Amino acid sequence: MQLSRFPRLHFAHLPTPLEPMERLSKHLGGPNLWIKRDDCTGLSTGGNKTRKLEFLVADALEKGADTIITQGATQTNHGRQTAAIAAKLGLECHILLEDRTGRTDRDYCYNGNILLDQLHGAHLSEYPGGTDMNAKMEELSAQLQGQGKKPYVIPGGGSNEVGSLGYVSAALEILSQAEAKNLRIDHVVHATGSAGTQAGLVTGFAGTNSQVPVLGIGVRVPQETQENNVYNLVKRILGHLDLPTDLIPREAVVANCNYVGDGYGEPTEGMVEAIKLLAEYEGILLDPVYSGKGMAGLIDLIRQGHFKKGENVVFIHTGGNAGLFSYLETFSLPDYRAQTRAQTGS
Ligand SMILES: *Cc1c(COP(=O)(O)O)cnc(C)c1O
């Protein structure tokens, strides 16, 4: 797997740290927990899409693009990271936003990732939930071509065989860090959505016979759909790497989709608990849509005894904490000002 034969730009802050979570591990009393800090990839508050964009944007430039089009949910982290790299490279950027939650409050519609998208100068447009977003991107692409522009369309989450190379590379990075630390990794756990992160990791870990199993915690669709999405992408990545597309067995793709709650982007109690625990025990900020639910799944599985004491579990922090600022109401935090006034009687 010589990834350097594929076009790639280097703007992510790599390698991201792989750190022990000692206080959280002790508090939960289960396996030794580690965290891979892909929230620290550097681009506009970081996140997992930055690794994919190194390959995607290199491909776009090689094809002569001057404009990037992509899509996601209103608070898409992928859109925000795309807007940032487009700004840095002087590319025009269009982000098509699908309203998957129906929320109309100011924080959700204008704060968090949306604030950052607009600061980076991206063009935003909004579509109702259930819209065929790929068709809308193609329509916009044709329209911009008509104006003499050279658009490059990046699929939602950057999850195709090009973008996913970022996570094949991340798997190799994790293996080399583990070797340097003399760390035997028994499990890797992370939040899985548009499938590119998990597909890349599985390809990197299974394709090198590292014996590191990956568990994706789903945030949107049911388990079978999610696993099939990931596995189909694994086969496309293998083809792109000129490896046999049946190199990796279907069983290597495992997702647990029991922690979605009421739907994509809808808060759950487990997510709120996970975000508070990581903030209070490790000083680390997760996000409400992905890493918070991923960690909620990991915590619940630890409580169910799914992992053995002494095992080493690496949670991949895929970023997204800019989204916290669109979920203020979800955390029902005490009103410190009202408390102060009550105490001082003023
Ligand atoms: C996109 C995203 C994920 C999911 O990654 P996929 O490659 O889409 O499966 C997880 N966490 C965060 C914070 C994300 O933005």
The ligand as a MOL file (V3000), in Angstrom:
LIG
                    3D

  0  0  0     0  0            999 V3000
M  V30 BEGIN CTAB
M  V30 COUNTS 15 15 0 0 0
M  V30 BEGIN ATOM
M  V30 1 C -18.3490 13.0540 9.1710 0
M  V30 2 C -18.0760 12.7830 10.5910 0
M  V30 3 C -18.0290 11.4650 11.0900 0
M  V30 4 C -18.3360 10.2620 10.2640 0
M  V30 5 O -17.3560 9.9850 9.3180 0
M  V30 6 P -17.8020 9.3010 7.9440 0
M  V30 7 O -16.5560 9.1570 7.1910 0
M  V30 8 O -18.7960 10.2420 7.3180 0
M  V30 9 O -18.4480 8.0050 8.2780 0
M  V30 10 C -17.7160 11.2870 12.4200 0
M  V30 11 N -17.4890 12.3310 13.2250 0
M  V30 12 C -17.5540 13.6050 12.7970 0
M  V30 13 C -17.3210 14.6870 13.7740 0
M  V30 14 C -17.8430 13.8760 11.4660 0
M  V30 15 O -17.9070 15.1480 11.0580 0
M  V30 END ATOM
M  V30 BEGIN BOND
M  V30 1 1 1 2
M  V30 2 1 2 3
M  V30 3 2 2 14
M  V30 4 1 3 4
M  V30 5 2 3 10
M  V30 6 1 4 5
M  V30 7 1 5 6
M  V30 8 2 6 7
M  V30 9 1 6 8
M  V30 10 1 6 9
M  V30 11 1 10 11
M  V30 12 2 11 12
M  V30 13 1 12 13
M  V30 14 1 12 14
M  V30 15 1 14 15
M  V30 END BOND
M  V30 END CTAB
M  END
